[in-house]
């Protein structure tokens, strides 16, 4: 997309951005300021807000943890 096209998309927030916006306080003025900031400088822009990523989705098992799981599960097996 071109920069101008991207700037026209609505801004959204991630959980970390939401915590920042929440620190602005409560009230009508804070809500208006949150909206202006989100639309003016949000890095999260799309036609629709993406659904949240499930907890632990990006925590991939390592080879060492898989190897230890295999060795512990196979230790009870006798061939």
Biopython code that builds the backbone (N, CA, C, O; Angstrom):
import numpy as np
from Bio.PDB.StructureBuilder import StructureBuilder

atoms = [
    (1, "UNK", "N", (0.827, -1.191, 0.000)),
    (1, "UNK", "CA", (0.000, 0.000, 0.000)),
    (1, "UNK", "C", (0.867, 1.249, 0.000)),
    (1, "UNK", "O", (2.001, 1.256, 0.479)),
    (2, "UNK", "N", (0.309, 2.258, -0.535)),
    (2, "UNK", "CA", (1.000, 3.534, -0.474)),
    (2, "UNK", "C", (0.754, 4.188, 0.878)),
    (2, "UNK", "O", (-0.238, 3.895, 1.547)),
    (3, "UNK", "N", (1.658, 5.072, 1.276)),
    (3, "UNK", "CA", (1.576, 5.716, 2.583)),
    (3, "UNK", "C", (0.238, 6.432, 2.769)),
    (3, "UNK", "O", (-0.381, 6.334, 3.829)),
    (4, "UNK", "N", (-0.197, 7.140, 1.753)),
    (4, "UNK", "CA", (-1.463, 7.878, 1.866)),
    (4, "UNK", "C", (-2.633, 6.912, 2.088)),
    (4, "UNK", "O", (-3.514, 7.173, 2.907)),
    (5, "UNK", "N", (-2.632, 5.804, 1.358)),
    (5, "UNK", "CA", (-3.698, 4.810, 1.530)),
    (5, "UNK", "C", (-3.678, 4.239, 2.942)),
    (5, "UNK", "O", (-4.726, 4.049, 3.559)),
    (6, "UNK", "N", (-2.479, 3.965, 3.448)),
    (6, "UNK", "CA", (-2.355, 3.410, 4.798)),
    (6, "UNK", "C", (-2.817, 4.412, 5.852)),
    (6, "UNK", "O", (-3.477, 4.037, 6.821)),
    (7, "UNK", "N", (-2.477, 5.673, 5.666)),
    (7, "UNK", "CA", (-2.886, 6.705, 6.623)),
    (7, "UNK", "C", (-4.402, 6.853, 6.707)),
    (7, "UNK", "O", (-4.928, 7.292, 7.730)),
    (8, "UNK", "N", (-5.102, 6.491, 5.644)),
    (8, "UNK", "CA", (-6.557, 6.608, 5.635)),
    (8, "UNK", "C", (-7.253, 5.449, 6.356)),
    (8, "UNK", "O", (-8.436, 5.544, 6.681)),
    (9, "UNK", "N", (-6.519, 4.351, 6.608)),
    (9, "UNK", "CA", (-7.113, 3.220, 7.325)),
    (9, "UNK", "C", (-7.312, 3.583, 8.794)),
    (9, "UNK", "O", (-6.532, 4.365, 9.338)),
    (10, "UNK", "N", (-8.329, 3.037, 9.446)),
    (10, "UNK", "CA", (-8.532, 3.334, 10.864)),
    (10, "UNK", "C", (-7.431, 2.719, 11.729)),
    (10, "UNK", "O", (-6.950, 1.621, 11.449)),
    (11, "UNK", "N", (-7.043, 3.432, 12.775)),
    (11, "UNK", "CA", (-6.030, 2.948, 13.704)),
    (11, "UNK", "C", (-6.655, 2.072, 14.778)),
    (11, "UNK", "O", (-7.771, 2.327, 15.231)),
    (12, "UNK", "N", (-5.928, 1.042, 15.181)),
    (12, "UNK", "CA", (-6.359, 0.130, 16.244)),
    (12, "UNK", "C", (-5.262, 0.079, 17.288)),
    (12, "UNK", "O", (-4.194, 0.662, 17.100)),
    (13, "UNK", "N", (-5.516, -0.613, 18.380)),
    (13, "UNK", "CA", (-4.480, -0.744, 19.397)),
    (13, "UNK", "C", (-4.282, -2.203, 19.802)),
    (13, "UNK", "O", (-5.210, -3.012, 19.768)),
    (14, "UNK", "N", (-3.053, -2.510, 20.183)),
    (14, "UNK", "CA", (-2.716, -3.826, 20.725)),
    (14, "UNK", "C", (-2.827, -3.711, 22.252)),
    (14, "UNK", "O", (-3.060, -2.613, 22.757)),
    (15, "UNK", "N", (-2.668, -4.804, 22.996)),
    (15, "UNK", "CA", (-2.762, -4.703, 24.461)),
    (15, "UNK", "C", (-1.778, -3.707, 25.076)),
    (15, "UNK", "O", (-2.119, -3.023, 26.041)),
    (16, "UNK", "N", (-0.573, -3.616, 24.535)),
    (16, "UNK", "CA", (0.409, -2.668, 25.086)),
    (16, "UNK", "C", (0.000, -1.231, 24.789)),
    (16, "UNK", "O", (0.135, -0.354, 25.642)),
    (17, "UNK", "N", (-0.498, -0.991, 23.585)),
    (17, "UNK", "CA", (-0.975, 0.358, 23.249)),
    (17, "UNK", "C", (-2.211, 0.713, 24.087)),
    (17, "UNK", "O", (-2.364, 1.855, 24.521)),
    (18, "UNK", "N", (-3.077, -0.258, 24.307)),
    (18, "UNK", "CA", (-4.282, -0.012, 25.098)),
    (18, "UNK", "C", (-3.917, 0.420, 26.511)),
    (18, "UNK", "O", (-4.573, 1.289, 27.086)),
    (19, "UNK", "N", (-2.864, -0.189, 27.078)),
    (19, "UNK", "CA", (-2.422, 0.212, 28.420)),
    (19, "UNK", "C", (-1.932, 1.660, 28.413)),
    (19, "UNK", "O", (-2.183, 2.407, 29.359)),
    (20, "UNK", "N", (-1.242, 2.054, 27.356)),
    (20, "UNK", "CA", (-0.786, 3.439, 27.226)),
    (20, "UNK", "C", (-1.976, 4.386, 27.138)),
    (20, "UNK", "O", (-2.023, 5.399, 27.836)),
    (21, "UNK", "N", (-2.934, 4.056, 26.282)),
    (21, "UNK", "CA", (-4.103, 4.915, 26.121)),
    (21, "UNK", "C", (-4.919, 4.990, 27.405)),
    (21, "UNK", "O", (-5.484, 6.037, 27.719)),
    (22, "UNK", "N", (-4.985, 3.879, 28.157)),
    (22, "UNK", "CA", (-5.751, 3.859, 29.405)),
    (22, "UNK", "C", (-5.124, 4.780, 30.450)),
    (22, "UNK", "O", (-5.822, 5.309, 31.315)),
    (23, "UNK", "N", (-3.797, 4.972, 30.367)),
    (23, "UNK", "CA", (-3.101, 5.841, 31.323)),
    (23, "UNK", "C", (-3.486, 7.306, 31.145)),
    (23, "UNK", "O", (-3.162, 8.141, 31.989)),
    (24, "UNK", "N", (-4.170, 7.617, 30.059)),
    (24, "UNK", "CA", (-4.612, 9.000, 29.844)),
    (24, "UNK", "C", (-5.745, 9.385, 30.780)),
    (24, "UNK", "O", (-6.079, 10.563, 30.903)),
    (25, "UNK", "N", (-6.338, 8.393, 31.440)),
    (25, "UNK", "CA", (-7.402, 8.673, 32.393)),
    (25, "UNK", "C", (-8.771, 8.382, 31.827)),
    (25, "UNK", "O", (-8.910, 7.803, 30.749)),
    (26, "UNK", "N", (-9.782, 8.795, 32.577)),
    (26, "UNK", "CA", (-11.169, 8.569, 32.184)),
    (26, "UNK", "C", (-11.840, 9.901, 31.879)),
    (26, "UNK", "O", (-11.327, 10.972, 32.202)),
    (27, "UNK", "N", (-12.971, 9.799, 31.265)),
    (27, "UNK", "CA", (-13.741, 11.001, 30.967)),
    (27, "UNK", "C", (-13.834, 11.245, 29.477)),
    (27, "UNK", "O", (-13.148, 10.617, 28.671)),
    (28, "UNK", "N", (-14.704, 12.177, 29.139)),
    (28, "UNK", "CA", (-14.973, 12.475, 27.736)),
    (28, "UNK", "C", (-13.746, 13.051, 27.028)),
    (28, "UNK", "O", (-13.467, 12.701, 25.882)),
    (29, "UNK", "N", (-13.009, 13.941, 27.717)),
    (29, "UNK", "CA", (-11.808, 14.532, 27.113)),
    (29, "UNK", "C", (-10.754, 13.468, 26.850)),
    (29, "UNK", "O", (-10.106, 13.486, 25.804)),
    (30, "UNK", "N", (-10.574, 12.542, 27.785)),
    (30, "UNK", "CA", (-9.598, 11.466, 27.617)),
    (30, "UNK", "C", (-10.004, 10.541, 26.476)),
    (30, "UNK", "O", (-9.152, 10.092, 25.709)),
    (31, "UNK", "N", (-11.294, 10.252, 26.357)),
    (31, "UNK", "CA", (-11.772, 9.412, 25.252)),
    (31, "UNK", "C", (-11.498, 10.076, 23.905)),
    (31, "UNK", "O", (-11.069, 9.418, 22.957)),
    (32, "UNK", "N", (-11.743, 11.358, 23.829)),
    (32, "UNK", "CA", (-11.501, 12.101, 22.586)),
    (32, "UNK", "C", (-10.012, 12.109, 22.260)),
    (32, "UNK", "O", (-9.628, 11.921, 21.106)),
    (33, "UNK", "N", (-9.170, 12.326, 23.273)),
    (33, "UNK", "CA", (-7.729, 12.342, 23.070)),
    (33, "UNK", "C", (-7.223, 10.962, 22.637)),
    (33, "UNK", "O", (-6.372, 10.863, 21.753)),
    (34, "UNK", "N", (-7.747, 9.898, 23.257)),
    (34, "UNK", "CA", (-7.380, 8.530, 22.863)),
    (34, "UNK", "C", (-7.703, 8.287, 21.391)),
    (34, "UNK", "O", (-6.889, 7.747, 20.642)),
    (35, "UNK", "N", (-8.910, 8.698, 20.993)),
    (35, "UNK", "CA", (-9.329, 8.510, 19.602)),
    (35, "UNK", "C", (-8.415, 9.288, 18.651)),
    (35, "UNK", "O", (-8.001, 8.759, 17.620)),
    (36, "UNK", "N", (-8.104, 10.526, 18.989)),
    (36, "UNK", "CA", (-7.241, 11.342, 18.137)),
    (36, "UNK", "C", (-5.840, 10.753, 18.036)),
    (36, "UNK", "O", (-5.257, 10.726, 16.952)),
    (37, "UNK", "N", (-5.294, 10.283, 19.152)),
    (37, "UNK", "CA", (-3.969, 9.666, 19.129)),
    (37, "UNK", "C", (-3.968, 8.388, 18.302)),
    (37, "UNK", "O", (-3.069, 8.158, 17.493)),
    (38, "UNK", "N", (-4.980, 7.565, 18.515)),
    (38, "UNK", "CA", (-5.071, 6.292, 17.792)),
    (38, "UNK", "C", (-5.144, 6.535, 16.286)),
    (38, "UNK", "O", (-4.490, 5.841, 15.508)),
    (39, "UNK", "N", (-5.943, 7.523, 15.879)),
    (39, "UNK", "CA", (-6.087, 7.800, 14.446)),
    (39, "UNK", "C", (-4.892, 8.560, 13.890)),
    (39, "UNK", "O", (-4.578, 8.443, 12.706)),
    (40, "UNK", "N", (-4.232, 9.329, 14.725)),
    (40, "UNK", "CA", (-3.123, 10.150, 14.247)),
    (40, "UNK", "C", (-1.783, 9.457, 14.193)),
    (40, "UNK", "O", (-0.977, 9.756, 13.312)),
    (41, "UNK", "N", (-1.517, 8.532, 15.113)),
    (41, "UNK", "CA", (-0.166, 7.966, 15.155)),
    (41, "UNK", "C", (-0.116, 6.460, 15.399)),
    (41, "UNK", "O", (0.959, 5.929, 15.677)),
    (42, "UNK", "N", (-1.225, 5.766, 15.306)),
    (42, "UNK", "CA", (-1.209, 4.322, 15.537)),
    (42, "UNK", "C", (-0.429, 3.601, 14.453)),
    (42, "UNK", "O", (-0.575, 3.898, 13.268)),
    (43, "UNK", "N", (0.405, 2.644, 14.869)),
    (43, "UNK", "CA", (1.132, 1.809, 13.916)),
    (43, "UNK", "C", (0.281, 0.610, 13.495)),
    (43, "UNK", "O", (0.631, -0.106, 12.557)),
    (44, "UNK", "N", (-0.826, 0.399, 14.185)),
    (44, "UNK", "CA", (-1.717, -0.720, 13.900)),
    (44, "UNK", "C", (-2.877, -0.200, 13.053)),
    (44, "UNK", "O", (-3.834, 0.363, 13.585)),
    (45, "UNK", "N", (-2.793, -0.385, 11.766)),
    (45, "UNK", "CA", (-3.817, 0.127, 10.868)),
    (45, "UNK", "C", (-4.325, -0.991, 9.963)),
    (45, "UNK", "O", (-3.545, -1.727, 9.358)),
    (46, "UNK", "N", (-5.628, -1.101, 9.885)),
    (46, "UNK", "CA", (-6.263, -2.096, 9.018)),
    (46, "UNK", "C", (-7.739, -1.736, 8.913)),
    (46, "UNK", "O", (-8.249, -0.934, 9.695)),
    (47, "UNK", "N", (-8.414, -2.332, 7.946)),
    (47, "UNK", "CA", (-9.852, -2.078, 7.828)),
    (47, "UNK", "C", (-10.600, -2.613, 9.035)),
    (47, "UNK", "O", (-11.547, -1.991, 9.516)),
    (48, "UNK", "N", (-10.169, -3.776, 9.526)),
    (48, "UNK", "CA", (-10.787, -4.403, 10.695)),
    (48, "UNK", "C", (-9.711, -4.754, 11.693)),
    (48, "UNK", "O", (-8.591, -5.095, 11.313)),
    (49, "UNK", "N", (-10.046, -4.672, 12.977)),
    (49, "UNK", "CA", (-9.105, -5.006, 14.032)),
    (49, "UNK", "C", (-8.904, -6.524, 14.047)),
    (49, "UNK", "O", (-9.867, -7.289, 13.992)),
    (50, "UNK", "N", (-7.656, -6.942, 14.122)),
    (50, "UNK", "CA", (-7.337, -8.371, 14.138)),
    (50, "UNK", "C", (-7.740, -8.988, 15.477)),
    (50, "UNK", "O", (-7.658, -8.319, 16.507)),
    (51, "UNK", "N", (-8.175, -10.254, 15.483)),
    (51, "UNK", "CA", (-8.500, -10.899, 16.756)),
    (51, "UNK", "C", (-7.229, -11.094, 17.585)),
    (51, "UNK", "O", (-6.140, -11.196, 17.020)),
    (52, "UNK", "N", (-7.348, -11.148, 18.893)),
    (52, "UNK", "CA", (-6.151, -11.306, 19.726)),
    (52, "UNK", "C", (-5.494, -12.669, 19.499)),
    (52, "UNK", "O", (-6.167, -13.660, 19.214)),
    (53, "UNK", "N", (-4.189, -12.696, 19.631)),
    (53, "UNK", "CA", (-3.432, -13.943, 19.500)),
    (53, "UNK", "C", (-3.635, -14.768, 20.771)),
    (53, "UNK", "O", (-3.555, -14.215, 21.869)),
    (54, "UNK", "N", (-3.896, -16.073, 20.657)),
    (54, "UNK", "CA", (-4.080, -16.899, 21.859)),
    (54, "UNK", "C", (-2.830, -16.888, 22.742)),
    (54, "UNK", "O", (-1.708, -16.803, 22.244)),
    (55, "UNK", "N", (-3.037, -16.974, 24.041)),
    (55, "UNK", "CA", (-1.941, -16.979, 25.005)),
    (55, "UNK", "C", (-0.998, -18.145, 24.707)),
    (55, "UNK", "O", (-1.443, -19.274, 24.504)),
    (56, "UNK", "N", (0.304, -17.864, 24.682)),
    (56, "UNK", "CA", (1.314, -18.890, 24.445)),
    (56, "UNK", "C", (1.500, -19.273, 22.985)),
    (56, "UNK", "O", (2.265, -20.190, 22.689)),
    (57, "UNK", "N", (0.832, -18.606, 22.078)),
    (57, "UNK", "CA", (0.900, -18.948, 20.659)),
    (57, "UNK", "C", (2.321, -18.830, 20.118)),
    (57, "UNK", "O", (2.755, -19.670, 19.330)),
    (58, "UNK", "N", (3.044, -17.799, 20.533)),
    (58, "UNK", "CA", (4.389, -17.570, 20.023)),
    (58, "UNK", "C", (5.464, -18.246, 20.852)),
    (58, "UNK", "O", (6.645, -18.103, 20.535)),
    (59, "UNK", "N", (5.110, -18.972, 21.897)),
    (59, "UNK", "CA", (6.072, -19.702, 22.705)),
    (59, "UNK", "C", (6.224, -21.084, 22.102)),
    (59, "UNK", "O", (5.441, -21.992, 22.382)),
    (60, "UNK", "N", (7.229, -21.229, 21.280)),
    (60, "UNK", "CA", (7.447, -22.495, 20.597)),
    (60, "UNK", "C", (8.323, -23.411, 21.449)),
    (60, "UNK", "O", (9.256, -22.941, 22.099)),
    (61, "UNK", "N", (8.036, -24.703, 21.452)),
    (61, "UNK", "CA", (8.885, -25.614, 22.220)),
    (61, "UNK", "C", (10.270, -25.707, 21.581)),
    (61, "UNK", "O", (10.410, -25.668, 20.359)),
    (62, "UNK", "N", (11.264, -25.828, 22.415)),
    (62, "UNK", "CA", (12.627, -25.955, 21.905)),
    (62, "UNK", "C", (12.974, -27.425, 21.737)),
    (62, "UNK", "O", (12.288, -28.298, 22.269)),
    (63, "UNK", "N", (14.016, -27.687, 21.012)),
    (63, "UNK", "CA", (14.440, -29.054, 20.766)),
    (63, "UNK", "C", (14.818, -29.743, 22.073)),
    (63, "UNK", "O", (14.530, -30.926, 22.254)),
    (64, "UNK", "N", (15.460, -29.016, 22.985)),
    (64, "UNK", "CA", (15.867, -29.629, 24.253)),
    (64, "UNK", "C", (14.655, -30.017, 25.091)),
    (64, "UNK", "O", (14.672, -31.063, 25.740)),
    (65, "UNK", "N", (13.605, -29.201, 25.092)),
    (65, "UNK", "CA", (12.419, -29.562, 25.878)),
    (65, "UNK", "C", (11.690, -30.736, 25.235)),
    (65, "UNK", "O", (11.130, -31.570, 25.946)),
    (66, "UNK", "N", (11.684, -30.819, 23.916)),
    (66, "UNK", "CA", (11.068, -31.962, 23.240)),
    (66, "UNK", "C", (11.855, -33.231, 23.517)),
    (66, "UNK", "O", (11.270, -34.289, 23.751)),
    (67, "UNK", "N", (13.180, -33.132, 23.493)),
    (67, "UNK", "CA", (14.012, -34.312, 23.749)),
    (67, "UNK", "C", (13.823, -34.811, 25.169)),
    (67, "UNK", "O", (13.785, -36.020, 25.401)),
    (68, "UNK", "N", (13.704, -33.895, 26.124)),
    (68, "UNK", "CA", (13.512, -34.331, 27.511)),
    (68, "UNK", "C", (12.141, -34.960, 27.695)),
    (68, "UNK", "O", (11.996, -35.897, 28.481)),
    (69, "UNK", "N", (11.128, -34.462, 26.986)),
    (69, "UNK", "CA", (9.800, -35.061, 27.066)),
    (69, "UNK", "C", (9.810, -36.459, 26.462)),
    (69, "UNK", "O", (9.185, -37.373, 27.001)),
    (70, "UNK", "N", (10.513, -36.630, 25.351)),
    (70, "UNK", "CA", (10.587, -37.943, 24.716)),
    (70, "UNK", "C", (11.328, -38.938, 25.599)),
    (70, "UNK", "O", (10.908, -40.088, 25.730)),
    (71, "UNK", "N", (12.419, -38.504, 26.198)),
    (71, "UNK", "CA", (13.191, -39.428, 27.027)),
    (71, "UNK", "C", (12.426, -39.796, 28.292)),
    (71, "UNK", "O", (12.526, -40.932, 28.754)),
    (72, "UNK", "N", (11.667, -38.871, 28.861)),
    (72, "UNK", "CA", (10.898, -39.190, 30.068)),
    (72, "UNK", "C", (9.710, -40.088, 29.742)),
    (72, "UNK", "O", (9.347, -40.942, 30.551)),
    (73, "UNK", "N", (9.099, -39.909, 28.574)),
    (73, "UNK", "CA", (7.965, -40.749, 28.223)),
    (73, "UNK", "C", (8.397, -42.125, 27.754)),
    (73, "UNK", "O", (7.654, -43.092, 27.921)),
    (74, "UNK", "N", (9.580, -42.235, 27.172)),
    (74, "UNK", "CA", (10.046, -43.535, 26.688)),
    (74, "UNK", "C", (10.781, -44.319, 27.764)),
    (74, "UNK", "O", (11.069, -45.499, 27.564)),
    (75, "UNK", "N", (11.095, -43.695, 28.910)),
    (75, "UNK", "CA", (11.829, -44.419, 29.945)),
    (75, "UNK", "C", (10.985, -45.520, 30.577)),
    (75, "UNK", "O", (11.540, -46.467, 31.134)),
    (76, "UNK", "N", (9.685, -45.423, 30.507)),
    (76, "UNK", "CA", (8.812, -46.447, 31.069)),
    (76, "UNK", "C", (8.541, -47.581, 30.099)),
    (76, "UNK", "O", (7.922, -48.575, 30.478)),
    (77, "UNK", "N", (8.990, -47.456, 28.853)),
    (77, "UNK", "CA", (8.735, -48.465, 27.839)),
    (77, "UNK", "C", (9.893, -49.475, 27.798)),
    (77, "UNK", "O", (11.059, -49.090, 27.878)),
    (78, "UNK", "N", (9.569, -50.737, 27.675)),
    (78, "UNK", "CA", (10.583, -51.789, 27.559)),
    (78, "UNK", "C", (10.375, -52.515, 26.254)),
    (78, "UNK", "O", (9.254, -52.892, 25.914)),
    (79, "UNK", "N", (11.440, -52.710, 25.531)),
    (79, "UNK", "CA", (11.336, -53.393, 24.237)),
    (79, "UNK", "C", (12.007, -54.738, 24.331)),
    (79, "UNK", "O", (12.037, -55.484, 23.352)),
]
sb = StructureBuilder()
sb.init_structure("model")
sb.init_model(0)
sb.init_chain("A")
sb.init_seg("    ")
for serial, (resi, resn, name, xyz) in enumerate(atoms, 1):
    if name == "N":
        sb.init_residue(resn, " ", resi, " ")
    sb.init_atom(name, np.array(xyz, "f"), 0.0, 1.0, " ", f" {name:<3s}", serial, name[0])
structure = sb.get_structure()
